[in-house]
Amino acid sequence: MIKRPELLIAIPVWLLAILYQSCREEDKMPNGPVRESSVSNNYLGDQACISCHINEYNLWKTSHHALAMLPANDTTIRGDFTNAILESKGIKSAFFRDGNKYVVRTEGPEGLVEDFKIKYTFGWTPLQQYLVEIPDGRGRLQALHLAWDTDQHKWFDLYPHDTIHSWDWMHWTNGAMTWNTMCADCHSTNLRKNYSAADDAYATTWSAINVSCEACHGPGQKHVDYVNSDGYGKKSPVRGAFMVQGYNIPPIQQIEQCARCHSRRTSVTPDYDHSGRFLDHYIPAILSDNLYHADGQILEENYVYGSFLQSNMFQNGVKCTDCHDPHSAQLKREENNLCLSCHSQSKYNNSDHHFHPLDTKSALCISCHMPGKYYMGNDFRRDHSFRVPRPDLSVNFNTPNACTGCHTGKPAEWAAEAVRNWYGPDRKPHFSDKLVRGASGSEKDLVALIEDPGEPGIVRATAAFYLGNFPDESAYQALAGSIHDRDALVRINAIIGLANHPVENRIRLLSPLLSDKIRAVRVTAANVLADAKISQLPLRYQEAFASARQECEDMLLHNADLNPGQFQLGQYYDRQGRDSLAIITYLKAIKQDSLFNRPRLNLARLYNKTGQNENAIRVLEDAITVDPDNPDAYYSLALVLAEEQKYNEAVTYFRESARINPENTRTYYNWGLVLHQDKKYKEAILVFKKGLLIDKGADDIRYALAIAYFESGNDKDALIEAERLLTKYPVKISLQNLVRNIRERKKSRKYQE
């Protein structure tokens, strides 16, 4: 069984490489699942740019952007299709020619070996993938899980160690490898996904098959019209006639344009129109522990942007084209010469700085400041946070560092000692210290990060997100103060951090943000206020709420094909109290990814809420079958069985939940109550005591223990526990009555004796 992290906020866009050339007439697919758009939307194609921008065009045409996606033919296919065979996990896949067609014979959507025609190439180097049309009427292109290694000239499996069944979302014929949603937006120009959630189908279109000129510069029709007009010669400016991303633009504008694809992010709008800010169209992932190491170093594929936002480079106005040519995408200079174009050679390019032999790989700036990792089997990506190696943090927090990344046989303590010997005992403060402690449960460190304007915005946003795990007043005040932060990403995650606070508090704090100038802030506020009714808001905010809620629903429907898109949509309906629609959507989420269990748990709760306990039990039994180590599934099933008065069965599932997660005191509380209800007082007392060993402050368990003692006839221990609670809650009537009843019975027994 494959176990995958259940992501809830930021969904990856699977950027593989970035590709070439406009769609030729013979490659258009007017009747196919994807096609060149019949509506130009003012997009002209790269050929319209050549006459004036030939130098830029020549640089671009061999770039990874130009080579991003191509019709499969003799000049674009790099893999071996001369009856090549790849055997992986017991399945033999064959690659061969059928006339002028390129074909792969491999396991298909039904688990049977079938032949599939290659329609498009995807990527250029160091690997090339291939797109196949699945003929099911849903308009999907699927990326094979088998790819060609362009360096070693061999086929390889992208998931060589995972057994992936044909019904799994991760199988190449299913959602994880669907080009329309996981890849297309970053590999083509003017891509319109056109997903219908009702039909679970696509009518995807593009203006150029690859990442063409207009992908970055915007549609060219007005620009070309202006250049060909009399006004151009007279230098009379025309609104909208100048392309975006020209020379001398502010660094943030360029960086956000690149971030469209070079980031881990969720789309906010169905169509990108080159307007506004990045966060008007996307919500980037923060430094969550399923994507980044605890100190912000890369873990999963994050596509540069989230790393770069952490860097001193970003803080000091460095932009992408300071290092990369904007059209070829190649580095402007080789090795250390690139870094030394800004940094002092005498200070940094010598062994007194890096303590390694000159003119070796170890002496390269990127070896220490841009360590990397392989993704997709053979694609090496460097961390763009440009951090100073900190093996001392590795010692404290078990995070990676560049030193032991090269010196693989040495421990972090050895590297930390070497750094101390070279540079002295003191290290500059780094947000890593507070972020790692905060992610591990230190509220004060998170608050300190949020309130420090000198820290990177993405770090402060991450701290705000983690602070949502703390329900106390100081966390609430820190989040409340952050919802008006200058950095919109901080505002977004502060809003998310407030999601579990009472609705009246959220209405008071978040209503003004429903008209925030940044769309991602508005939709996040609307999502977190999903359980509020428009009539609950002050009149002056009601119109903004209706508008932001529509933007939010549009976003959720647009992303409903993503895993876990249907689940997030179901959550939204669920919080609005639209039970029937939420049930339907959770069922779709389970169909979308049968190994994703959270929809089952929510669906079971709704079945229970609507009086359908038989369905709830069935769904929870399925959840346990899918993931036998999920304590929440056992716990939820036990609660439903207890409600059905099936106490013995309920106890079995409570016991299993506690075995898997012995720290959840709610399990012991409800487990003990069921035993109590079944008049098994001694067993109930033992269970309540186990809960109190975990949390002595669990007063609800202590109260239940006092009652169990009392009803079992043990007045002495009942009075001890009840009086202890009464000291803490002296005005609580139920405790006063319990203590009085125990004392009276104890007195009566003594009198009878």
N, C-alpha and C positions, 0 to 999 in steps of 0.2 A: 504494500500500500504506500502511495506517495503522500506525504504530508506537506502541505504548503502553508505559508503564513496567510492569515485571513485579513487582507488589506482592506481598510475602510475609507481612506480619504484620498490619497494620491495614487493613481493607477499608472503603471508604466506605459509609455509609448515605445514600442520595440524598434529602436533605431539601429539598423544593422550596418549600413555604410551610406553614402549619399551620392547620387547617380546622374544620366545623360539624355540628350537630344529630344526634340519635340516629336509628337506622335505623327508619323507619316500617314498619308491617305490610306495606304493598304493596311495600316495597323489599327485604324479606327474600328470600333465595335458597336455599331448602332443598335444591334439586336442582342448584344452580349450583356454579361452581368455588370461590367464596368466599361466606360466609354469616354472618349473625349467629349467635353460638354458641347452641346449644340448651341448653347447661349454663351457668348464670349465674355460677358461681364466686363468688357473693355480690355480683355487680355488678348494680346496679339501674337505671342510666341517669340522665341529668341531670334528668329530670322529678321524681325523688324528692328533689331538693335544693331545688327552687324555694320550697316553702312556708316554709322557714327561712332561705334564703340568696338572697332575691330580688335584692338589690343586686348581689351577686357574679355571679349568673346573668345579669343584664342587661348587666353589663360584658363578660362572657364571650361572649355569644351573637353578637356581631358581630366577635369577634376572629379572627385568623388561625388560632388553635387550633380555634375552633368551625367555621371554614370550611375545614377541612383536606381533607375528602373528602366528596363528596355524590353522591347519585343524579343522573344527568343528566336535567334537565327544564327547562322554560321559565324557572324562577326561578333556576336555578343555572348554566346555560350562559352564559358571557360572550362566547364567540367568535361570529364571523359564519358561520352555516350557511345563508345564503341564496344557495346556488350559488357560493360564493367559491372562487377558484382560487389556489393557491400553486405556483409552479414553482421547483424547487431541484435543482441538479445533474442537469438533464435529465429530471426526473420531475415530472409535473403531478399535484398532489393536489387533490381537490375536496371541499368541505364543503357538505353539503346536508341537507334534511329528507326523510324518507320517512314521511308521516303524522305521528305523534307521536314518531318516532325521529329521532335525530341520527346522521348517517352521514358517514364519511370514506372516500373512494376513493383508495387509495394503494398503494405497493408492499408486498406481503405477504411471508410467510415463504419462499415459493418464488421470489421475485423477480418475480412477476407482479402486475399491478394488480388489486386486489380491493376489495370494499366491506366496511367494518367498522362495526358499530354501537357508538356511544359508550355505555358503561355508567355511568361515573362521571366527575365532574369532580375535578380534583386541583390544589389551590392556588386562590388568589383574586387576588392582585396581588403584584408587577407583571406576572406571567405566570400563565396558567392552562393546565394540561395536561389530557389526557383519557385515560381508561383504556378499553382494548378487551379483550374476552374472546377468547382464541385457542382455537378449538374443536378441540383435539387430545387431549382427555381427560386432560390433565396438570394441570388446575385453575389455569391461569395467567391473570393479568391483566397486560396490557402497556401501558406508558405510551408514547404516540405521541412521536416525535421532533419533531413539529410542534406548536408552542404558540401561544397567543394572547397578544399584547402588550396588556395592559389599559390602558396609558397612551397608546400610539400607535395603538391599535385596528387591529392588523394581525396576520396570521399570519406566523410566522418559523420557520426551521429552527434547532434547537439546535446542529447541527453543520454549519454552512453551508460550511465549507472542507474537510471530510473526505469522501472517497468511501468509503461503507460498504456492503459487499455483503450480500446477504440471509443468507449463511452466517456472517457475522462476529458474534462475541459482542456487539459494540457496536450491531448493527442493532436497531431498535426492537422487533422480534419475538423477540429473544433475551435472554440473561441480564442484560445491562447495564441493560435497561429492564423487568425483571420486577418488578412491584409487590410480589408476595408476599415477596420477599427484600430488594429494594433500597429500598423505600419504606414498606411497610405498617406496620412496627413503630413508626414515629414519626408516623403519620397517623391511627391508629385506637386505640381503647381495648381493653385486654385482648386484644390480638392474639395469636393462636396460629398460627404459620406452618404447623406440621404437615407438614413436608417429609419425604418418604420417599426416602432416597438409593437404595434398591434399585429403586424404580419411577421415580425422577426425576420425582416428581409431588407435588402439594400438595393438602391438604384444609384450607385456611386458614379460620379463624373469627375473629369479633370479638364484643365486647359492645356497643360503640358505634362507629358508622362514622367518627367524628371523634375529635379529642383532647378528650374530655369531662372532666367534673369528676373522675371516678374514675381517669383516666389519671395524674393527679398526686397525688390524695388517697387512692387505694386503694379497694378494694371497700367499698360503703356499707351492706351488709345488717346487720352487727352494730351499726353506729352508729345506723341508723334503729330497729332493734329496741330498743336501749338508750334512745334518746330517747323512744320510745313506752311505756317501761316505768315502773313505780313507782320503780325505783331512780334514774331520772334526776331526778325531783322531790326525792328524798331526798339527791341528790348522792352516791350510793354508786357509786364507780367500778367498772367492769367491764372486765376485761382484753380488749384488742382492740376496744373500743367507740369509741375515739377515732381519727379519721382521721389519716393521716400528713400532713405538710406543713401543720401548723397555724401559728398565730402564735407568734412568739418562739422559733422553732427555731434551733439553731446554724447559722451561715452555711454550713459545709461540707455539712450535711445538705440544705439547700435547693439549693445549687449542684450537688451530685451528682444530685439529682432532675432538675434541668433538663438536666444533662449526658447523661442517658439518650438524648436526641434531639439536643441541641445539641453534639454531639461527633463526631469521626471515630473510629469504634470498631468492634471486633469483639465479637459476642455470645459470652458464655461459656456461658450456659444457654438452653435452648429457651424457657422461660417466665419472664417477670419477675413477681415476687410481692411487690415493695415491701419485701423484707426485706434486712437486712444493709447493706453498703456498696456503692457504685457498682462497685468492682472485684470484687465477688462475682458480678456479672452481665455486666460488659463489660471489655474491655481497650482503653484509648484509644490512639490513635496518638501517637507521640513526634514530636519536631521533625526528622523525617527530611527529606533534601534533595529528595525527590520530592513532598513535601507543603508544606514551608515553605522560605522563603529561609534561607540559611546562618545568619542571625542570629535566626531565629525569627519573622520577619514572614510573614504569610499569603502562600501561593503558590496552592495548590489549595483547593477548598472544605473548610474544617475546622470550620465550625459553632460557633465561639466558644470552646468549653471549653479547647482546647489553648492558645489565645492568652491567655485570662484567667488560666490557671495561671501564666503568666510574669509577670503584672503585680504592681506594688506594691499595687494595689487588693486583689487576692486575699490577698497576704501580710498585709494589715492588716485583714482581716475584712469587707471589703465583699462584699455578696451581690447576686444578680440583682435582687431587689425593692427594693434601695436606689435603683435607676434606673428599673426597669420595673414598672408595675402588674401584679400577679400574674394578674389575671383578664382585663383588656383587652390585656395585653402591650404597651401603649403606654408611651412615656416619660412620667415623672411631671411633668416640666417641659420647657419649650422652650429650645433653644439653650444659651447659656452659663449660664442660670439653673439648669440641672440640676447642672452641675459646681460652681457657686458655692454650692450648698446645703451643700457640705462644704469647699470650698477658698476661701481668702480673696479677696474681690473686690478689695481694695486692692492685694494683692500680684500677682494674676494677670490681672485684667480691665483691663489698661491697656497702652498702647503701649510702656511701659518694659520690659514683660515679653515681649510678642510682636512688637513692632516693625512692626505693621501698622495701618492706619487702623481706628479703632473703628467698630463697627456695620457691618462688612463681613464677607463670607464668610471672608476671610483671618484675621479676628480671632476666629473661632469656635475654641473649644478643640479640637473634634473635627477641624478641618482639619489641625492639626499632630500631635495625639496619637492620632487614630483614622483614619488614612488607610484607604482601602478599595479594593475591586476589584469588577469586574462578573463575575458567574458566570451560567451558563445564559442567556447572551445579553444580559439586561437587568436582572439582579437585583444591585443594589449592596450589598455586605456590608462592614461596617467591621471593622477589626482591633481586637480587644478586649484587646490587650496593653498599651495605654495608654503607649506608649513615648515617650521624649523623642527628637525627630529627631536623627539622628547622621550628617550627611553626611560627617563624617570617616571613619566606617566604610565608607561607600559608596566613598570614594576608595581605601581599603585593600583592600576585599573585594568591590567591585562589587555591593553590596546596595542595595535601594531606600531612599529617604528622602522624607519628606513635602515637603521644600523643593522639590526638583526634580520632585516629582510635580505640583506646581502650576506652578512656573516651568520648563516643559518645554523651553524653549530654552536653559537654562543647565546647565553641567556640575556635577558634584558638588563639584569643587574650588572653584567660585564660591560655592556654598552653605556649604561648610566655612569659607571665609575670612570670610563674613558672620557666621557663628556665633562665630568667634574674635573678631571686632571687637565684637560685642555682649556676649559673656559672658566674654571673656578666653581665654587659651590652653589652659586645663586643662579636661578633661572628666572627669566621674565615671566610675569603672570600671564596665563593664557586661559581663555574661556573654558578650555577643556576641563580644568580642575572643577569648576562649579557645575558645568554641564553634566559631567560624569556623576558627581555626587548627587546632583538634582534628579537625574534619571533613576538613581538608586534610592531616592526617597527623602532627600534633603530639601525641604521646602524653602528654607532661608536662602539657600544658594540659588534656587530658581528665581526667587523674588529679587535677589541682588542682580542677577543677569538681566531681568526684564527692565529694571530701573536704571541700568547703566547705559546711557546714550552712546558711549564709546564702543560698545560691543556690536558686532555685525547684526544686521536686522534679522537674518535667518536664524541666528543663535537665540536672539531674544524671542523670536516667534516660537522656536522649539521649546524654550523655557515656559512660555505661556501655555502651550499645548500640554506639557507635562503637569503644569500647575493645576490643570483641571482635575487631577486625581486627588487633590486636597480639598475637602469640603469646609474648611474652617474660615474664620473671618479674615485673617490676614491674607490668605490666598484670594479670597473674594475681592478684597480691596485692591490688591495688586492687579488683578484682571480687570476690575472696573476702571482702574486708572489707565489701562493699556488699550482700551477700545477706541481711544482717540489719538493713539500714537501716530507720529508722522509717517511711519513705515506701514504701508497697507498690509504687508504680510504679518506684521505683529498684530494689527487690528483683527485680521481674519482668525488667527489662532487664539487670541484672547476671547473672541466670540465663542469659538469652539470650546474653550476652557470653561465657559459659563454655562454650558449646555445642561448640566445636571442641577443647576440651582432653581429655586422656585420660579414658576412662570411669571408671577407678578414682578419679581426682581428683574427677570430677563426683559420683560416688556418695558420697564422703566429705563433700563440701561441701553437696550438695543434699538428702541424705536427710532431715535435720530439717525442711526446708521442705515436704515432702510432707504435713505436717499443719499448715501455716501456717493462721492464722485467716481469711485472705483466699483465696477460691476461685481467683482468677486467678493467684495465686502458686503454688498447688498444681498447677494444670493445666499451667502453664509448666514447673515443675520436672519433672513427669511426662513432658512432651513432650521436654524436653532429655535425659531419662534413658531415652528410648524404646529405645535399643540395649542397655540393661542388663537383666539377668534378675533376677527377684525373689529368686532364691537367692543372688545376689551381694551383696544388701544385708544389713546386720546384722539379726538376727531382730526386733529391736524396731521396725524401720521397715517390715517387709514388709507388714503389714496396711495401713498408710497408703499404701504404694506401690500396692497393688492398688486401693484406693479412689480415689486421685488419678488413676491410669491410666484408670479407668472414667469419671471426670469429664472427662478429656482426650478420650477417644474419643467421648463424648457430644457434646462441643463440636465436634469435627472433623466428625462426622456431621451435626450441626445446620447447619454452615456449608458442607457439601459442595456446595450449589447455587451458592455464590458463586464468582466467579473470583478467585483460583485455589484454591477449596475442595477440589476433587478432587485437585489437585496436592499440597496440604498433607497431605491424608489419605494419598495415595500415599507421600509422604516418610516419614510415620509408620510405615506398614507396612514400607517399605523398610528403615528403620533397625532395625526389630524382626526383620529377616531373613525376613519373610513374603513371599517373592519372588513367588509366583503371585498373591497378592492385590494386591501392589503393582503388578504388570504390568497387571492388570485395571483398577485405579484410575487408573494413568497413561493408559491408553487412553481412559477416560472423561474425563479432564482434557483430552485432545487433542480429543475430540468436543465438549466443553464450550466450548472456545475454540481454534479451529484456528490462530490466529495466536500463541498463547502457546507458546513453544518449549521452555521449561525441562522440561516433562514429556517431550518427545521425547528430550532429552539423558539424562535419568535412565532412561527406558525402554530406550534403546540400551545403556546400561551394564548394566542387568539382563539384557537379551537376551544380551549378551556374556558375562556372568557365568554364565548358564545354558546356554551352548553354542549359542546361536541367532544366530550372526553374520550370516546372511543377512537375518534380520529387523532386526538392528541396523543393517546397511548401508542397508536400505530406509528405516528411520525417520530416519537421519541425512541421507540424500539429500532426504527431505521437509523436514527442518529447514532445509537450505540453500536449498531452493526458497522456503520461507516467508520466510526472512530471509537473503538472500545476503551480508549484512555481519556475520554472526555468526561470530567467529573460533573459538569453542568447538565449533561444529558441524563445521567443517573439521578441527580438531585431533582431535576424537573419531573422526571417520570415518577419518582417516589412521591412528590407532592400530589400529582394527579391521582395516583393509586390510593393515597391516604384519603383524598377527597371522596373517592369511590368506596371507602371503608375496607379496602383490601390491605389491611394493616401488615400482615406477614410479608406480602410482596413488597410493600413500601419500605419496610425495615431492611430488606435485602438490598434494595437499591441505595438507600441512605448509607448503609455500611460500605458499599462499593465506592460511592462518591467520596466518603471520608478516607477510604484507603488511598485513593488516587490523589486527593487534595486534603490532607489532614489539617490544614490551616484555616479552613472555612468554618467559622463558628456557627453560621446559619444552618449548616448541615446538622450539627449536634443539637441545636435548638429544636429544629423541626423533627428530627429523629426521636429525640426524647419525648416530644409532645405526642407523637404517634404511639410510642410505648405506653405513655401515661394514659392516653385515650383507650388503649387496649387493656388498661388496668395492670400493666406489668411495671409496677412502681419501682421495684429494685433495679430492673434493667434500665429504666428511665433515669434513675438517680445516677447510675454509673456513666451513662452517656452525657448527662448534664455536667458531671464532674470533669469529664474529658474536655468538654468545651471550655470550662473555666480554667483548666490548666493551660489552654492556649491563650485565653484572654480573661484575666481576672476582673477586668472592667466590664464584661458582658452582663449588664444588670438584668436584661431580659431572661438570660439563662439562669441567673441566680434566683430570680423571682419564681421561675418555673421549678427550680430545684426545691425552693422552700415549700411550694404547693405539693410537690411530689412527696417530700418528707412528711408533710402534714397528713396527706391522704393515705400514706402508708402506715400512719400511726406513730411516727417518730417525732414527737412534739419537741424534744430537746434540740435536735439539729434544725428542725423547721424554725424554731424561735431564734436560733443563732443567725440563720441566714436572713430571716425577715427583719430582725432588729438592725442588722448591718445595713440593709437597704433603707430602713426607716430613718436611720441616722443621716443618710445621704439625701433622702427625699422626705423630710418630716411632714410636709403638708399633703402628701399623696394619700387620698382617701382609701384606695384599695389596700395599701400597705397598713394603714391604721386598722382597718377592719381585720386583715389577716393576723396581725400581731394580737389584737384583742381576742379573736377566736381561738388562737393557739393557747393563749394564757388562760382563757376560760376553761378550755377542755383539760388543760394540764391541771388547773385548780380542781376541776370536778373529779378527775381521776385520783388526785391526791386525797380528796375528801372521801371518795368511795373506798379508798384503801384504809 
